[in-house]
Amino acid sequence: MRGHKQLSKRMIALQLAIRETRLSLTKQERDRYQAAVLVWEEEGGRSSRWLPALDFFIHA
């Protein structure tokens, strides 16, 4: 039984690490996308900020 408890704790720790990594990557992707939109707008593109926000929250 002791080995089973240790395995369960390791699995939970691994799942938490995966979730934290996924969240971090999602935030980085969002930040890069927002930076790209800013550059595009500064170069003369029309404003479309509401689209990335909606798209991001639907998929996140």
PDB file with SEQRES, HELIX, SHEET and CRYST1 records, atoms N, CA, C and O in Angstrom:
SEQRES   1 A   60  MET ARG GLY HIS LYS GLN LEU SER LYS ARG MET ILE ALA          
SEQRES   2 A   60  LEU GLN LEU ALA ILE ARG GLU THR ARG LEU SER LEU THR          
SEQRES   3 A   60  LYS GLN GLU ARG ASP ARG TYR GLN ALA ALA VAL LEU VAL          
SEQRES   4 A   60  TRP GLU GLU GLU GLY GLY ARG SER SER ARG TRP LEU PRO          
SEQRES   5 A   60  ALA LEU ASP PHE PHE ILE HIS ALA                              
HELIX    1 AA1 ARG A    2  GLU A   42  1                                  41    
HELIX    2 AA2 TRP A   50  HIS A   59  1                                  10    
CRYST1    1.000    1.000    1.000  90.00  90.00  90.00 P 1           1          
ATOM      1  N   MET A   1       0.804  -1.206   0.000  1.00  0.00           N  
ATOM      2  CA  MET A   1       0.000   0.000   0.000  1.00  0.00           C  
ATOM      3  C   MET A   1       0.847   1.270   0.000  1.00  0.00           C  
ATOM      4  O   MET A   1       0.475   2.277  -0.603  1.00  0.00           O  
ATOM      5  N   ARG A   2       1.968   1.210   0.671  1.00  0.00           N  
ATOM      6  CA  ARG A   2       2.813   2.392   0.775  1.00  0.00           C  
ATOM      7  C   ARG A   2       3.296   2.850  -0.605  1.00  0.00           C  
ATOM      8  O   ARG A   2       3.296   4.046  -0.896  1.00  0.00           O  
ATOM      9  N   GLY A   3       3.704   1.907  -1.447  1.00  0.00           N  
ATOM     10  CA  GLY A   3       4.146   2.244  -2.795  1.00  0.00           C  
ATOM     11  C   GLY A   3       3.042   2.888  -3.606  1.00  0.00           C  
ATOM     12  O   GLY A   3       3.294   3.783  -4.412  1.00  0.00           O  
ATOM     13  N   HIS A   4       1.817   2.433  -3.392  1.00  0.00           N  
ATOM     14  CA  HIS A   4       0.672   2.984  -4.112  1.00  0.00           C  
ATOM     15  C   HIS A   4       0.458   4.450  -3.732  1.00  0.00           C  
ATOM     16  O   HIS A   4       0.182   5.280  -4.598  1.00  0.00           O  
ATOM     17  N   LYS A   5       0.585   4.774  -2.441  1.00  0.00           N  
ATOM     18  CA  LYS A   5       0.418   6.163  -2.003  1.00  0.00           C  
ATOM     19  C   LYS A   5       1.487   7.059  -2.610  1.00  0.00           C  
ATOM     20  O   LYS A   5       1.199   8.170  -3.056  1.00  0.00           O  
ATOM     21  N   GLN A   6       2.714   6.573  -2.624  1.00  0.00           N  
ATOM     22  CA  GLN A   6       3.812   7.358  -3.198  1.00  0.00           C  
ATOM     23  C   GLN A   6       3.588   7.589  -4.684  1.00  0.00           C  
ATOM     24  O   GLN A   6       3.831   8.682  -5.195  1.00  0.00           O  
ATOM     25  N   LEU A   7       3.122   6.549  -5.376  1.00  0.00           N  
ATOM     26  CA  LEU A   7       2.853   6.675  -6.809  1.00  0.00           C  
ATOM     27  C   LEU A   7       1.747   7.696  -7.051  1.00  0.00           C  
ATOM     28  O   LEU A   7       1.843   8.516  -7.964  1.00  0.00           O  
ATOM     29  N   SER A   8       0.703   7.645  -6.237  1.00  0.00           N  
ATOM     30  CA  SER A   8      -0.397   8.602  -6.386  1.00  0.00           C  
ATOM     31  C   SER A   8       0.088  10.033  -6.166  1.00  0.00           C  
ATOM     32  O   SER A   8      -0.295  10.940  -6.905  1.00  0.00           O  
ATOM     33  N   LYS A   9       0.928  10.238  -5.155  1.00  0.00           N  
ATOM     34  CA  LYS A   9       1.459  11.578  -4.893  1.00  0.00           C  
ATOM     35  C   LYS A   9       2.311  12.059  -6.056  1.00  0.00           C  
ATOM     36  O   LYS A   9       2.252  13.229  -6.434  1.00  0.00           O  
ATOM     37  N   ARG A  10       3.094  11.166  -6.617  1.00  0.00           N  
ATOM     38  CA  ARG A  10       3.933  11.542  -7.764  1.00  0.00           C  
ATOM     39  C   ARG A  10       3.080  11.890  -8.974  1.00  0.00           C  
ATOM     40  O   ARG A  10       3.380  12.835  -9.704  1.00  0.00           O  
ATOM     41  N   MET A  11       2.013  11.119  -9.183  1.00  0.00           N  
ATOM     42  CA  MET A  11       1.130  11.396 -10.320  1.00  0.00           C  
ATOM     43  C   MET A  11       0.452  12.756 -10.159  1.00  0.00           C  
ATOM     44  O   MET A  11       0.334  13.517 -11.119  1.00  0.00           O  
ATOM     45  N   ILE A  12       0.012  13.051  -8.948  1.00  0.00           N  
ATOM     46  CA  ILE A  12      -0.625  14.346  -8.695  1.00  0.00           C  
ATOM     47  C   ILE A  12       0.371  15.477  -8.906  1.00  0.00           C  
ATOM     48  O   ILE A  12       0.041  16.494  -9.517  1.00  0.00           O  
ATOM     49  N   ALA A  13       1.590  15.303  -8.402  1.00  0.00           N  
ATOM     50  CA  ALA A  13       2.623  16.328  -8.581  1.00  0.00           C  
ATOM     51  C   ALA A  13       2.926  16.537 -10.062  1.00  0.00           C  
ATOM     52  O   ALA A  13       3.098  17.671 -10.508  1.00  0.00           O  
ATOM     53  N   LEU A  14       2.990  15.456 -10.815  1.00  0.00           N  
ATOM     54  CA  LEU A  14       3.250  15.559 -12.251  1.00  0.00           C  
ATOM     55  C   LEU A  14       2.107  16.275 -12.963  1.00  0.00           C  
ATOM     56  O   LEU A  14       2.346  17.119 -13.828  1.00  0.00           O  
ATOM     57  N   GLN A  15       0.865  15.943 -12.604  1.00  0.00           N  
ATOM     58  CA  GLN A  15      -0.284  16.608 -13.214  1.00  0.00           C  
ATOM     59  C   GLN A  15      -0.280  18.105 -12.916  1.00  0.00           C  
ATOM     60  O   GLN A  15      -0.591  18.917 -13.787  1.00  0.00           O  
ATOM     61  N   LEU A  16       0.075  18.469 -11.679  1.00  0.00           N  
ATOM     62  CA  LEU A  16       0.150  19.888 -11.325  1.00  0.00           C  
ATOM     63  C   LEU A  16       1.251  20.598 -12.101  1.00  0.00           C  
ATOM     64  O   LEU A  16       1.068  21.729 -12.553  1.00  0.00           O  
ATOM     65  N   ALA A  17       2.389  19.936 -12.255  1.00  0.00           N  
ATOM     66  CA  ALA A  17       3.494  20.532 -13.016  1.00  0.00           C  
ATOM     67  C   ALA A  17       3.091  20.733 -14.473  1.00  0.00           C  
ATOM     68  O   ALA A  17       3.404  21.763 -15.070  1.00  0.00           O  
ATOM     69  N   ILE A  18       2.405  19.759 -15.037  1.00  0.00           N  
ATOM     70  CA  ILE A  18       1.942  19.869 -16.426  1.00  0.00           C  
ATOM     71  C   ILE A  18       0.951  21.021 -16.555  1.00  0.00           C  
ATOM     72  O   ILE A  18       1.025  21.802 -17.503  1.00  0.00           O  
ATOM     73  N   ARG A  19       0.033  21.126 -15.612  1.00  0.00           N  
ATOM     74  CA  ARG A  19      -0.970  22.197 -15.653  1.00  0.00           C  
ATOM     75  C   ARG A  19      -0.312  23.571 -15.543  1.00  0.00           C  
ATOM     76  O   ARG A  19      -0.678  24.497 -16.267  1.00  0.00           O  
ATOM     77  N   GLU A  20       0.662  23.702 -14.633  1.00  0.00           N  
ATOM     78  CA  GLU A  20       1.369  24.978 -14.477  1.00  0.00           C  
ATOM     79  C   GLU A  20       2.148  25.337 -15.736  1.00  0.00           C  
ATOM     80  O   GLU A  20       2.178  26.498 -16.146  1.00  0.00           O  
ATOM     81  N   THR A  21       2.777  24.339 -16.346  1.00  0.00           N  
ATOM     82  CA  THR A  21       3.529  24.578 -17.579  1.00  0.00           C  
ATOM     83  C   THR A  21       2.598  25.007 -18.699  1.00  0.00           C  
ATOM     84  O   THR A  21       2.901  25.939 -19.443  1.00  0.00           O  
ATOM     85  N   ARG A  22       1.475  24.333 -18.818  1.00  0.00           N  
ATOM     86  CA  ARG A  22       0.494  24.669 -19.854  1.00  0.00           C  
ATOM     87  C   ARG A  22      -0.028  26.089 -19.659  1.00  0.00           C  
ATOM     88  O   ARG A  22      -0.170  26.835 -20.627  1.00  0.00           O  
ATOM     89  N   LEU A  23      -0.312  26.465 -18.420  1.00  0.00           N  
ATOM     90  CA  LEU A  23      -0.788  27.815 -18.136  1.00  0.00           C  
ATOM     91  C   LEU A  23       0.268  28.856 -18.485  1.00  0.00           C  
ATOM     92  O   LEU A  23      -0.042  29.896 -19.066  1.00  0.00           O  
ATOM     93  N   SER A  24       1.505  28.571 -18.131  1.00  0.00           N  
ATOM     94  CA  SER A  24       2.599  29.491 -18.438  1.00  0.00           C  
ATOM     95  C   SER A  24       2.763  29.670 -19.942  1.00  0.00           C  
ATOM     96  O   SER A  24       2.933  30.790 -20.424  1.00  0.00           O  
ATOM     97  N   LEU A  25       2.712  28.575 -20.676  1.00  0.00           N  
ATOM     98  CA  LEU A  25       2.845  28.653 -22.134  1.00  0.00           C  
ATOM     99  C   LEU A  25       1.680  29.408 -22.755  1.00  0.00           C  
ATOM    100  O   LEU A  25       1.868  30.165 -23.708  1.00  0.00           O  
ATOM    101  N   THR A  26       0.482  29.210 -22.225  1.00  0.00           N  
ATOM    102  CA  THR A  26      -0.689  29.915 -22.736  1.00  0.00           C  
ATOM    103  C   THR A  26      -0.551  31.416 -22.508  1.00  0.00           C  
ATOM    104  O   THR A  26      -0.877  32.215 -23.387  1.00  0.00           O  
ATOM    105  N   LYS A  27      -0.065  31.798 -21.324  1.00  0.00           N  
ATOM    106  CA  LYS A  27       0.147  33.224 -21.041  1.00  0.00           C  
ATOM    107  C   LYS A  27       1.207  33.816 -21.964  1.00  0.00           C  
ATOM    108  O   LYS A  27       1.052  34.934 -22.454  1.00  0.00           O  
ATOM    109  N   GLN A  28       2.282  33.070 -22.201  1.00  0.00           N  
ATOM    110  CA  GLN A  28       3.330  33.555 -23.098  1.00  0.00           C  
ATOM    111  C   GLN A  28       2.786  33.732 -24.510  1.00  0.00           C  
ATOM    112  O   GLN A  28       3.100  34.715 -25.182  1.00  0.00           O  
ATOM    113  N   GLU A  29       1.968  32.779 -24.959  1.00  0.00           N  
ATOM    114  CA  GLU A  29       1.380  32.868 -26.298  1.00  0.00           C  
ATOM    115  C   GLU A  29       0.470  34.088 -26.398  1.00  0.00           C  
ATOM    116  O   GLU A  29       0.501  34.809 -27.395  1.00  0.00           O  
ATOM    117  N   ARG A  30      -0.335  34.316 -25.370  1.00  0.00           N  
ATOM    118  CA  ARG A  30      -1.225  35.479 -25.357  1.00  0.00           C  
ATOM    119  C   ARG A  30      -0.424  36.773 -25.407  1.00  0.00           C  
ATOM    120  O   ARG A  30      -0.767  37.688 -26.156  1.00  0.00           O  
ATOM    121  N   ASP A  31       0.644  36.856 -24.611  1.00  0.00           N  
ATOM    122  CA  ASP A  31       1.473  38.063 -24.585  1.00  0.00           C  
ATOM    123  C   ASP A  31       2.129  38.329 -25.938  1.00  0.00           C  
ATOM    124  O   ASP A  31       2.178  39.472 -26.392  1.00  0.00           O  
ATOM    125  N   ARG A  32       2.629  37.281 -26.577  1.00  0.00           N  
ATOM    126  CA  ARG A  32       3.244  37.449 -27.910  1.00  0.00           C  
ATOM    127  C   ARG A  32       2.203  37.891 -28.928  1.00  0.00           C  
ATOM    128  O   ARG A  32       2.482  38.741 -29.773  1.00  0.00           O  
ATOM    129  N   TYR A  33       1.022  37.328 -28.855  1.00  0.00           N  
ATOM    130  CA  TYR A  33      -0.036  37.685 -29.790  1.00  0.00           C  
ATOM    131  C   TYR A  33      -0.440  39.147 -29.608  1.00  0.00           C  
ATOM    132  O   TYR A  33      -0.627  39.870 -30.586  1.00  0.00           O  
ATOM    133  N   GLN A  34      -0.576  39.578 -28.352  1.00  0.00           N  
ATOM    134  CA  GLN A  34      -0.931  40.972 -28.089  1.00  0.00           C  
ATOM    135  C   GLN A  34       0.162  41.916 -28.576  1.00  0.00           C  
ATOM    136  O   GLN A  34      -0.139  42.986 -29.105  1.00  0.00           O  
ATOM    137  N   ALA A  35       1.420  41.537 -28.405  1.00  0.00           N  
ATOM    138  CA  ALA A  35       2.533  42.356 -28.902  1.00  0.00           C  
ATOM    139  C   ALA A  35       2.487  42.445 -30.422  1.00  0.00           C  
ATOM    140  O   ALA A  35       2.735  43.508 -30.991  1.00  0.00           O  
ATOM    141  N   ALA A  36       2.173  41.341 -31.076  1.00  0.00           N  
ATOM    142  CA  ALA A  36       2.088  41.340 -32.538  1.00  0.00           C  
ATOM    143  C   ALA A  36       0.955  42.242 -33.008  1.00  0.00           C  
ATOM    144  O   ALA A  36       1.102  42.941 -34.010  1.00  0.00           O  
ATOM    145  N   VAL A  37      -0.166  42.238 -32.304  1.00  0.00           N  
ATOM    146  CA  VAL A  37      -1.290  43.104 -32.665  1.00  0.00           C  
ATOM    147  C   VAL A  37      -0.891  44.569 -32.517  1.00  0.00           C  
ATOM    148  O   VAL A  37      -1.225  45.391 -33.370  1.00  0.00           O  
ATOM    149  N   LEU A  38      -0.181  44.899 -31.443  1.00  0.00           N  
ATOM    150  CA  LEU A  38       0.275  46.282 -31.254  1.00  0.00           C  
ATOM    151  C   LEU A  38       1.175  46.730 -32.397  1.00  0.00           C  
ATOM    152  O   LEU A  38       1.010  47.833 -32.920  1.00  0.00           O  
ATOM    153  N   VAL A  39       2.114  45.895 -32.784  1.00  0.00           N  
ATOM    154  CA  VAL A  39       3.019  46.233 -33.882  1.00  0.00           C  
ATOM    155  C   VAL A  39       2.221  46.412 -35.164  1.00  0.00           C  
ATOM    156  O   VAL A  39       2.452  47.362 -35.913  1.00  0.00           O  
ATOM    157  N   TRP A  40       1.293  45.515 -35.418  1.00  0.00           N  
ATOM    158  CA  TRP A  40       0.485  45.585 -36.634  1.00  0.00           C  
ATOM    159  C   TRP A  40      -0.315  46.886 -36.669  1.00  0.00           C  
ATOM    160  O   TRP A  40      -0.397  47.541 -37.709  1.00  0.00           O  
ATOM    161  N   GLU A  41      -0.909  47.262 -35.520  1.00  0.00           N  
ATOM    162  CA  GLU A  41      -1.679  48.506 -35.468  1.00  0.00           C  
ATOM    163  C   GLU A  41      -0.782  49.723 -35.676  1.00  0.00           C  
ATOM    164  O   GLU A  41      -1.169  50.676 -36.353  1.00  0.00           O  
ATOM    165  N   GLU A  42       0.403  49.692 -35.100  1.00  0.00           N  
ATOM    166  CA  GLU A  42       1.330  50.814 -35.256  1.00  0.00           C  
ATOM    167  C   GLU A  42       1.799  50.957 -36.701  1.00  0.00           C  
ATOM    168  O   GLU A  42       2.166  52.050 -37.133  1.00  0.00           O  
ATOM    169  N   GLU A  43       1.786  49.873 -37.431  1.00  0.00           N  
ATOM    170  CA  GLU A  43       2.209  49.919 -38.830  1.00  0.00           C  
ATOM    171  C   GLU A  43       1.052  50.225 -39.770  1.00  0.00           C  
ATOM    172  O   GLU A  43       1.206  50.155 -40.989  1.00  0.00           O  
ATOM    173  N   GLY A  44      -0.109  50.565 -39.210  1.00  0.00           N  
ATOM    174  CA  GLY A  44      -1.207  51.020 -40.046  1.00  0.00           C  
ATOM    175  C   GLY A  44      -2.369  50.066 -40.178  1.00  0.00           C  
ATOM    176  O   GLY A  44      -3.306  50.353 -40.923  1.00  0.00           O  
ATOM    177  N   GLY A  45      -2.347  48.967 -39.500  1.00  0.00           N  
ATOM    178  CA  GLY A  45      -3.476  48.038 -39.556  1.00  0.00           C  
ATOM    179  C   GLY A  45      -4.645  48.570 -38.744  1.00  0.00           C  
ATOM    180  O   GLY A  45      -4.464  49.396 -37.850  1.00  0.00           O  
ATOM    181  N   ARG A  46      -5.831  48.099 -39.055  1.00  0.00           N  
ATOM    182  CA  ARG A  46      -6.996  48.560 -38.291  1.00  0.00           C  
ATOM    183  C   ARG A  46      -7.030  47.838 -36.947  1.00  0.00           C  
ATOM    184  O   ARG A  46      -6.456  46.760 -36.797  1.00  0.00           O  
ATOM    185  N   SER A  47      -7.696  48.431 -35.989  1.00  0.00           N  
ATOM    186  CA  SER A  47      -7.762  47.866 -34.641  1.00  0.00           C  
ATOM    187  C   SER A  47      -8.627  46.610 -34.635  1.00  0.00           C  
ATOM    188  O   SER A  47      -9.722  46.587 -35.196  1.00  0.00           O  
ATOM    189  N   SER A  48      -8.112  45.576 -33.992  1.00  0.00           N  
ATOM    190  CA  SER A  48      -8.880  44.336 -33.875  1.00  0.00           C  
ATOM    191  C   SER A  48      -8.639  43.711 -32.508  1.00  0.00           C  
ATOM    192  O   SER A  48      -8.654  42.488 -32.371  1.00  0.00           O  
ATOM    193  N   ARG A  49      -8.420  44.533 -31.511  1.00  0.00           N  
ATOM    194  CA  ARG A  49      -8.056  44.010 -30.185  1.00  0.00           C  
ATOM    195  C   ARG A  49      -9.139  43.142 -29.576  1.00  0.00           C  
ATOM    196  O   ARG A  49      -8.821  42.207 -28.842  1.00  0.00           O  
ATOM    197  N   TRP A  50     -10.388  43.411 -29.848  1.00  0.00           N  
ATOM    198  CA  TRP A  50     -11.443  42.621 -29.228  1.00  0.00           C  
ATOM    199  C   TRP A  50     -11.449  41.196 -29.757  1.00  0.00           C  
ATOM    200  O   TRP A  50     -11.856  40.287 -29.033  1.00  0.00           O  
ATOM    201  N   LEU A  51     -11.014  40.965 -30.983  1.00  0.00           N  
ATOM    202  CA  LEU A  51     -10.984  39.611 -31.537  1.00  0.00           C  
ATOM    203  C   LEU A  51     -10.000  38.704 -30.809  1.00  0.00           C  
ATOM    204  O   LEU A  51     -10.377  37.590 -30.444  1.00  0.00           O  
ATOM    205  N   PRO A  52      -8.755  39.125 -30.579  1.00  0.00           N  
ATOM    206  CA  PRO A  52      -7.841  38.242 -29.857  1.00  0.00           C  
ATOM    207  C   PRO A  52      -8.334  37.927 -28.449  1.00  0.00           C  
ATOM    208  O   PRO A  52      -8.167  36.804 -27.972  1.00  0.00           O  
ATOM    209  N   ALA A  53      -8.939  38.905 -27.782  1.00  0.00           N  
ATOM    210  CA  ALA A  53      -9.409  38.669 -26.421  1.00  0.00           C  
ATOM    211  C   ALA A  53     -10.516  37.625 -26.422  1.00  0.00           C  
ATOM    212  O   ALA A  53     -10.499  36.700 -25.610  1.00  0.00           O  
ATOM    213  N   LEU A  54     -11.469  37.766 -27.319  1.00  0.00           N  
ATOM    214  CA  LEU A  54     -12.549  36.783 -27.396  1.00  0.00           C  
ATOM    215  C   LEU A  54     -12.010  35.419 -27.774  1.00  0.00           C  
ATOM    216  O   LEU A  54     -12.363  34.415 -27.154  1.00  0.00           O  
ATOM    217  N   ASP A  55     -11.159  35.374 -28.784  1.00  0.00           N  
ATOM    218  CA  ASP A  55     -10.597  34.116 -29.252  1.00  0.00           C  
ATOM    219  C   ASP A  55      -9.789  33.450 -28.148  1.00  0.00           C  
ATOM    220  O   ASP A  55      -9.877  32.236 -27.963  1.00  0.00           O  
ATOM    221  N   PHE A  56      -9.012  34.222 -27.420  1.00  0.00           N  
ATOM    222  CA  PHE A  56      -8.172  33.655 -26.365  1.00  0.00           C  
ATOM    223  C   PHE A  56      -9.031  33.042 -25.266  1.00  0.00           C  
ATOM    224  O   PHE A  56      -8.750  31.931 -24.817  1.00  0.00           O  
ATOM    225  N   PHE A  57     -10.067  33.742 -24.827  1.00  0.00           N  
ATOM    226  CA  PHE A  57     -10.861  33.235 -23.716  1.00  0.00           C  
ATOM    227  C   PHE A  57     -11.751  32.071 -24.123  1.00  0.00           C  
ATOM    228  O   PHE A  57     -12.117  31.259 -23.274  1.00  0.00           O  
ATOM    229  N   ILE A  58     -12.101  31.971 -25.372  1.00  0.00           N  
ATOM    230  CA  ILE A  58     -12.881  30.824 -25.837  1.00  0.00           C  
ATOM    231  C   ILE A  58     -12.025  29.572 -25.830  1.00  0.00           C  
ATOM    232  O   ILE A  58     -12.508  28.502 -25.459  1.00  0.00           O  
ATOM    233  N   HIS A  59     -10.761  29.680 -26.233  1.00  0.00           N  
ATOM    234  CA  HIS A  59      -9.896  28.504 -26.351  1.00  0.00           C  
ATOM    235  C   HIS A  59      -9.133  28.181 -25.085  1.00  0.00           C  
ATOM    236  O   HIS A  59      -8.657  27.055 -24.937  1.00  0.00           O  
ATOM    237  N   ALA A  60      -8.999  29.119 -24.170  1.00  0.00           N  
ATOM    238  CA  ALA A  60      -8.187  28.881 -22.964  1.00  0.00           C  
ATOM    239  C   ALA A  60      -8.922  28.056 -21.933  1.00  0.00           C  
ATOM    240  O   ALA A  60      -8.377  27.770 -20.867  1.00  0.00           O  
TER     241      ALA A  60                                                      
END                                                                             
